[in-house]
Amino acid sequence: MLFNSPEFLVFLAVVYGLYRVLAFRAQNLMLLAASYLFYGWWDWRFLFLMTLSTTIDYWVGLTMERGRLTPHQKVAPAIFLSLCGLFFVGLNFGELGRTLIGQSTAMPLVGPFMPYVLAGIPAFLLVAALAYRYLSSLPEERRLKAGVKLSLVVQLGILGTFKYFNFFVDSFAELVSSVGLHANPAHLNIILPVGISFYTFQSLSYAIDIYRREIRATDRFLDFALFVSFFPQLVAGPIERARNLIPQLSNPRVITLEDTTRGLYLIVFGLFKKVAIADGVAPFVDQTFGSTGTLSWADVVLGTVMFAVQIYCDFSGYSDIARGVAKLFGVELMVNFNLPYFAKNPRDFWRRWHISLSTWLSDYLYRSLGGNRGSLAFTSRNLMLTMLFGGLWHGAAWNFVLWGFYHGSVLTVHRVWTATRGGAAAVRPLLHPVEVAKIGGFLLITLYGWLLFRATSLQQVVEFTGILFTGPISFDVAASPPRLSALIGMVLLAGIEIAQYLRGGNARFYQLLPAPALGQLTAAMLFVTVMGTSNEPAQFIYFQF
């Protein structure tokens, strides 16, 4: 279910209406059911995968901290997982629908995977019982280490199987073929579950934080299930931390008028970015990077710039809508973007772009590798490994690895330069020519990174790089221009972000505006968004990650 679809507007209205009349515990139960409906709208079978991930980390978290589970803590998640397996995987609701409308006479409810479910769930529960028996027998320190390793193996194993198995198999086959050997790789006939990288990382952070004794394990299974599946940020973030989200879900929430107005503004702002701008420039970007002919210098430059606009407005638009919807329910999600194209250096950029992922990688990978607690070479190695992993997180393709390597190299060079320069950086006014030059210079570096990210193959990377740096400068443009809504929207967004930057970059800049000015700004964004509804609706880019 897309945020920019009529179905979601109906879904949100119904969920919000129910939320306002229910008591606290009923609110959470309803939100969990709504979150599963929201995710299952794409493919209900993948709901079982999410419930499996949820159940494992719930059991692991409590066992790590306390060493023992109560009968209720053992049985309730087991029953929940078993029912989800039967309901989401074993039963064939597609066949039921075809039967009801007279297009099929087959047995509607028994799906082809039912035998695997009936055999697999008891087998899993038996293995889980043996793992629990082993973990609970260990002393505290060993139990914590074994528990977090179990969570890492299971969660990354699920992610690796569904997202990276075929990629690594194909890459190995190509490597073998390059030395003259024949390879016949075996592939898994699976599709990538939407949002799996986001909820896997969110669940993992819970187990790691318990291991580090930074949070307490939660007793309530349904609260933890809601933490993993909370629908506003489930599919494309922000990747929330347990220490921030679980307390908000485990305690009664109070919704104020300010929450509602802030939430509605963020929803409008996010739809404006997505519908008017991102979807408006998407055809231009697709024509450029999907071209099979010879492109000009201007084609590559404008295609890359438009993709930078598209991915920013698409992804930050999703985050804005997610934060706005959560505010309607009295939940505060973290800010995920803060003027990334005003960054002056790579370190500054990763404090502004996809903040929930960059801080996740910093806290759970870079820090685990040793961070900057060592020599400059040791720190540089950790930076590079973190960014390579961050690139691979985005997708099973070598251009994402190359993008991670590129940003890792830029971060490493900046770290070396900063370490050897010595002395504190000069503090200058925001519009000082040197500061503006830094922003412009690093924006060029960022733009080339987006070329690597969007390229459809390594061959295209080489071709486009050659056009940029060695080809003749031509201003002929083959692609059709972006839609009018996108052109107007980009001008309006640039004005908003420049004003925000000049106000010190406050992410809640809109709250500082006088009510008449905020009303006019919101009306303008709504008008341009309505113009953008003529654009072809597109799925959010980060759904594929």
N, C-alpha and C positions, 0 to 999 in steps of 0.2 A: 504494500500500500504506500503510494507516494504522497509526500506532504503537499505536492502541487496538483493533487487530483481531487475531483468532487467527492469521491468516496471517503477520502480522509476528512473532509469538512463535515460530512454527515457523521462519521465515526467519532470525531472529536466532540461534536455537539452532544451526541448521546452519552459518551463517557463523562463529559464534564457535568451534564445534567444529573446523571446518577451519582457522581462524586459529591455534589453539593447537598444531596439529601441523605446520604448514608453515614453511619457512624464510622469511627476511625478504623476498626478492624475490618469492617465490611468494605471500606474504601480500598484498603490494601488488597483484599481478595479480588475485588472488582478490577483494580488496576492490573493485577497479575493476569486475570482472564483476558482483559483488553490487550495487554502486551502480547500474549500468546496469539490472539486473533490477529493483531497487527502484523506480527512476524509470519504467521501461518498464511497470510494472504498471498505470499509468493509461492510457498510450497510447504504444506503442513508437516510433511515428513521430516523436515529438518528441525522441527520443534523437539523431536526426541533427542537429537544430538545436543541441543542446548540444555534439555533437562538432565541428560547424562553428565554434561560438564558441571552443571549446578549441583547435582547430588554428590558427585565425587568431592568437590571442594568443600561442600558443607560438612561431610563426614571427616575429611582430612583436617579441616580447620579445628573442629571441636576435639578430635583425637590428639592433634598436636598440642593443644593448650591444656587439656584436662586429663588425657590418657584414658578416659572412659566415656562411653555414651550411655545415656539412659535408654530403657526399652522404647520409649516414644521416639527418641532421636534416631534410633535404628530403624524402627518399623515404618514410621510415617513417610520418610523419603523413599524407602523401598517400595511401598504401596504406590506412591505418587509416580515413581519411575516406571513401575510395571504397567500401570494404567496408561501412562503416556505412550509406552511402547506399543501396547495393544491398540490404542486409539489412533495414534499418528502414523504408525508404520504397518501394523497388522491389518487394519481395516481399509477397505477400498472405497473411499467416499466418491471418487470420480466415477466409478462404475455404478454406485448408488444413484448419483445424479442422472446418469444416462438411462438407467432403468426407470426412474420416475417420469422422465419425459418420453418414454417409449422407444428409445433408440437402442436398447439392449435388453436381452432376456437372461443374462448371466446372473450367477449368485452375487448379489450386490456388495455384501459386507466382507466376505473373506478374500483378502488380498493375497498375492503370490508370496509376500514376505512373512505371512503369518507363521509358517513352520519355523523360520529363523528366529522370530520373536519369541515363540514358545520355548525354543531351546536356548536361545541366547541370554534372555533375561535371568533365568535361574542360574545359568553358568556364571554370569557376571556377579550376581549376588553372592554366589559361593566364593568366588575369587575375592570379592570385597570383604567377606567375613574373615577369610584367611589373612588378608592384608591388615584388617583391623586387629585381629588377634596378635599378629606379629608386632604392629606398632604399639599397641597398648602394653606389651610386655617390656618395652624398652625404657631405660631411664630418660629423664626429661630432655637432656641435650641431644642424645641420639635420636629420640622420638621426633624432636623438632626438625632435625636434619633429614631424617628418613621421610617424614611427612612432606616437607617442601620438595624433596626430590621426586616423590611419587606424583605430586601435583604437576610439577614441571614436565615429567615424562608423559603423563596422560594428556594434559592439555596441549602441549606442543606436538605430541604424537597425533592427536586428532587434527590439529591445524596442519601439520606436515602431510598427513595422508590425503586430506581433501584439497589442499592448496598447492602442494609442492611435489607430490610423488611423481606424477607424469612429467613434470618439468625436469627433475633430476634424472629420471630414467632416459628421457630424450637427450639430455645434455651428455650423459655418459655414452649413449649409443653413438652420438656424433663424434665424441672424442675417440672412441674405439675405431670408428670408420675412418677417421683422419690418419690412422697409422696402418691402414690397409686390412683391418680385420672386419669380419661381418658380425653385425649385431641385430638381433630380432627382439626388441624390447617389449616387455609385457606392460600393458596399460590398464589402469583402473577406469571402468566406465562409470564415472561419477561426475557430478557437476559441483561447482563451488557454492557452498551455502552462503547466502547473502549475510554480510556483517560478521562472519565468523572470526576475523582477526580482531574486531573490536571487543566482542563479549568474551573471547578467550583471554585477551590481555587484562580485561577488567576483573575476571574471576581469578586469574593468576596473581594479580596484585594483592588480593585478599589473603591468599595463602602465604605469600612472601612477607606481608606486613605482620601476620601472626608469628611467623618464624623469627622476625626481628623484634618481636614483642612491642610493636608500635600500636597495635589494636588488640581488642579482645574478640574472640570468636562469638558469633551471634547464636543464640539458642533457637530462635524462631526460623524454621526452615522456609516458610512462605515469605518472610521478610527478605531472607537471603535470595530466594528465587526471584523476587521482585527487583532486588538490587542488580542481578545479572540481566534481567529481561526488560527493565523499565523502558517502555516503548519510545518516549521522545528521543532518547539518545542511543537506542539499541543498535541501529543499523550502521550509523556512521559517526558515532561519538557525540560529544566528547567522551573519551575513555575516563570514566569517573573512578575515584579511589573510594575504597570501603569506608575510610575514616570520614569522608565527607558525605557520602550518599546514604549509607546504612542508618546513621543516627536520624537523618531526616525521614527515612521510611519507617523507622521503628517507633517513632513518637508522634503524637497527634500534631497536625499542622494547622496553622491559622492563616487564612487567606485574607489579605488586606486589599483595599482599593488600589494601593500602590503596586502590589503584586500583579493585579489584573491589568492595570494600564501599562506597566512595564512589559508584561507578557505579550499583550496585544501589539505593542509597538515593535517588539523583537520579531513577532510573527510577520508583520507587514514588511519590516526591513528585510527579513530573510527571503520572503516571497519576491520582493522587488529585485533583490540580487539574482535569484535563481531564474524567475520567469522572464523578467524584462531583459536582464543583461546576459546571464550565462547561456540561456537557451537562444537568445538573439544572436550571439556570436558563434554558437556551435556549428552552424552550416559552413561558415567561413573557415573555421579550424578544420573541419572534416574534409572540406575540399582541398585544403593545402596539404595536409598530412596523408590524405588518401589519393593524391594525384599520382598518375602513372606516367605523366609527361614531364617535360623539362620545365622547371620553375625558375623564376627570376629571383634576383637578390631581394626585391621588395616583397615577393610572395613569401619567402622564408622568414624575413623580418616581421612582416605584419602577421603572418600565421602564428609565429611564436609569441608575439605580443598579445594577440587575441586569445591564445591559449592561456597565457598568464592571467588574463582578465577572467576567462571562463572558469578555470579551476579555482581561482580565489573566490569568485562570486558564487560558484556552485557549492563549494565545500563550506565556506564561511556562512553562506545562506542557509545551508542545512543546520549548522551549529546554532545560528541565530533562532531559527524556527524551533529547534529542540529546546533551547533555553527558554524561549517564550512560552511554549506549551507546558514545560515543567513549572514555570512560574504560575500558570493558571491553577496548578495543583498545590501551590505553596512550596515547591521544591526549587532550590537554587543550584544550578549546574555551573561548572567552572567556565570561565571565558576561554574560548579556544583559539581566537584570532585577535590580534591587537595591532593593526596597521603594519602588516608584514612588509609591504613595499616601501616603507619609510625606514627600514633597517639600514644601518651604516656599516655593518660588518657581519660576518657569518654568525658569530655568537649572538649578536643582537637579533638576527633573523630568526634563529631557532628559539628565541624567547618570545617571538611574536607569531610564528606560523605553527599551526597544529600543536598548540601548547600542551595539550593533554598527552599526545604521543611523545613529543620531545622531552617532556619532564618524566614520562614513564621510562623511556630509554635511559635517561640520565640517572634516575633513581634505582632502577632495577637491573640495568645491564652495565652501563658505564661505571657506576659505583661498585658493582660486584666484581668487575674486572680490575679494580684498583683505582679508578678515577685518575686524579692528578697527584696521588700520593706516591710519588717516585720521580725518576728523572724525566727530562723533557722527552726523550725517546719513548719511555714507558707510557707517558701521557698521550703522546701522538699515536702510539699503537692502539691504545684504548679508544681514542676518538675515531680512528679509522674503522676498527671492528664494529663500534656502535653504529656508525653511519652505514656501513655495508649491510648490517642486519636491518637497519631502518629502511634501506632501499629495497631489500628483499621482502620486507613486511608488506610493501605496497603491491607486490605481485610476482608471479612466477615467470619472469622474463628477464633477459640479460640487460635490457636497457634500464630497468629499475636498479639492478646491481650497479651498472655504470653510473647512474644518477647518484646512488649512495656513495660510490667511490669518489665521484666529483666533489660532492659536498664534504666528504671526509677530508679530501685533499685541501680544499679551501679552508676548512676549520683548522687543519694541522698547520698550514702556512701562516694563518693568522695567529695561532697560539705561539708558534716559534717567533714570529715577528714581535708579538707583544712581550714575550719573555726576554728577548734580547734587546729590545728598545730601552726598557727601563724608564722609571718616572711615571707619574700619573698623567693621563690625557688632559689636555687643556679643556676648560669648560667655556663654551661659546654660546651665543644666542642661537635659537632654533633656525633662524633664517640667515645665519652667517654663511658667506660664500663657501667656506671650507666644509661646513656641515651639509649644505645642499649638494656640493660636489661628492661628498662621501655617499650620500643617498643615491645620487645618480650613478656613481661608479659601481656600487654594489648591486644596484638594480640590473645593470648589464650582466653582471656575473650570474645573478639569479635567473635572468631570462635564458641564458644559454643552458642552464640546468633544466629549465622547462622544456627546451628542445629535446634534450636527452630523455626526459620523462615521457613526452608525448610521442616520440618516434615509434614507428611500427616495427622497426627492425634495426639491427646494427648497421646494415647497409645504408639505410636511410639516414642514420646519424652521420656516417662518413660523407654521403652525398650532400646533405644540407650544410654540414660544416665546411665542405669545400666551396659551396656557393657563397657562404657568408664571408669567408676569409681569403679566398683566392679567385673567385669568379668576378666577372665584370659587374659593376653596379648598374642595375637597370631598375627603373621605377614602374615597369609594366606589371599590372596585377591581374591574374587570371580569375581568381575567385570572385564570386558575387559579394558585394559589400554587406556588412552586418545590417540587421534589421533596424528600423528607425527607433524602436523602443530601446534597443541596446545602445545606440549612439546617444540618445537623450539621457538614458540611465547612467552611462559612464560619466557624462559631464556632471550630473547631479551627485553621483557617488564620490567623484573626485572632490567636489566642493565640500561635501560632508566630511570626508577624511582629512582634507587639508585643515578645515576648521578644527577638527578633533586634534590633529597634530599640534596646531598652534595653541590649543588649550592644555598642552602637556600630555596628550595621548591618553586621556582618561577614557577607559572602555565604556563608562556610563556617561559619556559626553552629552547624550541626548537629554539626560535628566537635568542638565544645567540650563537648558534653553527655556525661555519664557513660554508659558502655555500657548499664546497665539502663534509664536514661531514654530513650536513643536507641532501644533495642529496643521499649519500650512505645509510643513515639511512632510508630515504623514499623508496629507491629501495629495501632494505632488507625487509621492512614491506610489500611492494607490492608483493614481491616474496612469502613470507610466506602466505599472504592473498590469492594469487592464489592457493597455495597448499591447503588452507582451503576450497576452493570452492567445494572440494570433500566431505566435511562434509555435513550432512543433514541440509538444511536451517531450522532455527527455529525462531519463533516469538520472539520479545523482551520480556523479563520476565515482565517488568513493564507495558506492555500493559494491563495486567489484573487488574491493580490498578487504 
